[in-house]
């Protein structure tokens, strides 16, 4: 393993933490509503989830070599487990 792939492992751990927090925020409003604890509208949980995801990706999920976000091939979304960076070609796995 080279240095870039080791650095990307820590980047990916941070991304998974952001992803877990995002899913928790999405689910929180619906779970509370199912127990008739309407502390806030489920829409706000989803809104905060989207905000946390976007800010988390923008801040933490980047190539250690060229500092770009790994996007899916031919798509507009973020690639969850990229093999390499599309811009600089650095191998992540």
Contact map, one row per residue, 1 for C-alpha under 8 A:
111011000000000000000000000000000000000000000000000000000000000000000000000000000000000000001
111111000000000000000000000000000000000000000000000000000000000000000000000000000000000000000
111111100000000000000000000000000000000000000000000000000000000000000000000000000000000000000
011111110000000000000000000000000000000000000000000000000000000110000000000000000000000001110
111111111000000000000000000000000000000000000000000000000000000000000000000000000000000000111
111111111100000000000000000000000000000000000000000000000000000000000000000000000000000000010
001111111110000000000000000000000000000000000000000000000000000100000000000000000000000000000
000111111111000000000000000000000000000000000000000000000000001100000000000000000000000000010
000011111111100000000000000000000000000000000000000000000000000000000000000000000000000000010
000001111111110000000000000000000000000000000000000000000000000000000000000000000000000000000
000000111111111000000000000000000000000000000000000000000001110000000000000000000000000000000
000000011111111100000000000000000000000000000000000000000000100000000000000000000000000000000
000000001111111110000000000000000000000000000000000000000000000000000000000000000000000000000
000000000111111111000000000000000000000000000000000000000001100000000000000000000000000000000
000000000011111111100000000000000000000000000000000000011001100000000000000000000000000000000
000000000001111111110000000000000000000000000000000000000000000000000000000000000000000000000
000000000000111111111000000000000000000000000000000000000000000000000000000000000000000000000
000000000000011111111100000000000000000000000000000110011000000000000000000000000000000000000
000000000000001111111110000000000000000000000000000010000000000000000000000000000000000000000
000000000000000111111111000000000000000000000000000000000000000000000000000000000000000000000
000000000000000011111111100000000000000000000000100100000000000000000000000000000000000000000
000000000000000001111111110000000000000000000001110110000000000000000000000000000000000000000
000000000000000000111111111000000000000000000000100000000000000000000000000000000000000000000
000000000000000000011111111100000000000000000000100000000000000000000000000000000000000000000
000000000000000000001111111110000000000000001101100000000000000000000000000000000000000000000
000000000000000000000111111111000000000001001111100000000000000000000000000000000000000000000
000000000000000000000011111111100000000000001100000000000000000000000000000000000000000000000
000000000000000000000001111111110000000001001000000000000000000000000000000000000000000000000
000000000000000000000000111111111000010111111100000000000000000000000000000000000000000000000
000000000000000000000000011111111100000001000000000000000000000000000000000000000000000000000
000000000000000000000000001111111110000000000000000000000000000000000000000000000000000000000
000000000000000000000000000111111111111000000000000000000000000000000000000000000000000000000
000000000000000000000000000011111111110001000000000000000000000000000000000000000000000000000
000000000000000000000000000001111111100000000000000000000000000000000000000000000000000000000
000000000000000000000000000000111111100000000000000000000000000000000000000000000000000000000
000000000000000000000000000000011111110000000000000000000000000000000000000000000000000000000
000000000000000000000000000000011111111000000000000000000000000000000000000000000000000000000
000000000000000000000000000010011001111110000000000000000000000000000000000000000000000000000
000000000000000000000000000000010000111110000000000000000000000000000000000000000000000000000
000000000000000000000000000010000000011111010000000000000000000000000000000000000000000000000
000000000000000000000000000010000000011111111000000000000000000000000000000000000000000000000
000000000000000000000000010111001000000111111100000000000000000000000000000000000000000000000
000000000000000000000000000010000000000011111110000000000000000000000000000000000000000000000
000000000000000000000000000010000000000111111111000000000000000000000000000000000000000000000
000000000000000000000000111110000000000011111111100000000000000000000000000000000000000000000
000000000000000000000000111010000000000001111111110000000000000000000000000000000000000000000
000000000000000000000000010000000000000000111111111000000000000000000000000000000000000000000
000000000000000000000100110000000000000000011111111100000000000000000000000000000000000000000
000000000000000000001111110000000000000000001111111110000000000000000000000000000000000000000
000000000000000000000100000000000000000000000111111111000000000000000000000000000000000000000
000000000000000000000000000000000000000000000011111111100000000000000000000000000000000000000
000000000000000001001100000000000000000000000001111111110000000000000000000000000000000000000
000000000000000001100100000000000000000000000000111111111000000000000000000000000000000000000
000000000000000000000000000000000000000000000000011111111100000000000000000000000000000000000
000000000000000000000000000000000000000000000000001111111110000000000000000000000000000000000
000000000000001001000000000000000000000000000000000111111111100000000000000000000000000000000
000000000000001001000000000000000000000000000000000011111111110000001000000000000000000000000
000000000000000000000000000000000000000000000000000001111111110000001000000000000000000000000
000000000000000000000000000000000000000000000000000000111111110000000000000000000000000000000
000000000010011000000000000000000000000000000000000000011111110000000000000000000000000000000
000000000011011000000000000000000000000000000000000000011111111000001100000000000000000000000
000000000010000000000000000000000000000000000000000000001111111100111100000000000000000000000
000000010000000000000000000000000000000000000000000000000000111111111100000000000000100000000
000100110000000000000000000000000000000000000000000000000000011111100000000000000000000000000
000100000000000000000000000000000000000000000000000000000000001111100000000000000000000101000
000000000000000000000000000000000000000000000000000000000000001111110000000000000000001100000
000000000000000000000000000000000000000000000000000000000000011111111000000000000000000000000
000000000000000000000000000000000000000000000000000000000000011001111100000000000000001000000
000000000000000000000000000000000000000000000000000000001100111000111110000001000000000000000
000000000000000000000000000000000000000000000000000000000000111000011111000001100100110000000
000000000000000000000000000000000000000000000000000000000000000000001111101111100000010000000
000000000000000000000000000000000000000000000000000000000000000000000111111111100100000000000
000000000000000000000000000000000000000000000000000000000000000000000011111000100000000000000
000000000000000000000000000000000000000000000000000000000000000000000001111100000000000000000
000000000000000000000000000000000000000000000000000000000000000000000011111110000000000000000
000000000000000000000000000000000000000000000000000000000000000000000011011111000000000000000
000000000000000000000000000000000000000000000000000000000000000000000011001111100000000000000
000000000000000000000000000000000000000000000000000000000000000000001111000111110000000000000
000000000000000000000000000000000000000000000000000000000000000000000111100011111100000000000
000000000000000000000000000000000000000000000000000000000000000000000000000001111100000000000
000000000000000000000000000000000000000000000000000000000000000000000000000000111110000000000
000000000000000000000000000000000000000000000000000000000000000000000101000000111111100000011
000000000000000000000000000000000000000000000000000000000000000000000000000000001111100000111
000000000000000000000000000000000000000000000000000000000000000000000000000000000111110011111
000000000000000000000000000000000000000000000000000000000000001000000100000000000111111111110
000000000000000000000000000000000000000000000000000000000000000000000110000000000001111110000
000000000000000000000000000000000000000000000000000000000000000001010000000000000000111110000
000000000000000000000000000000000000000000000000000000000000000011000000000000000000111111000
000000000000000000000000000000000000000000000000000000000000000000000000000000000001111111100
000100000000000000000000000000000000000000000000000000000000000010000000000000000001100111110
000110000000000000000000000000000000000000000000000000000000000000000000000000000011100011111
000111011000000000000000000000000000000000000000000000000000000000000000000000000111100001111
100010000000000000000000000000000000000000000000000000000000000000000000000000000111000000111
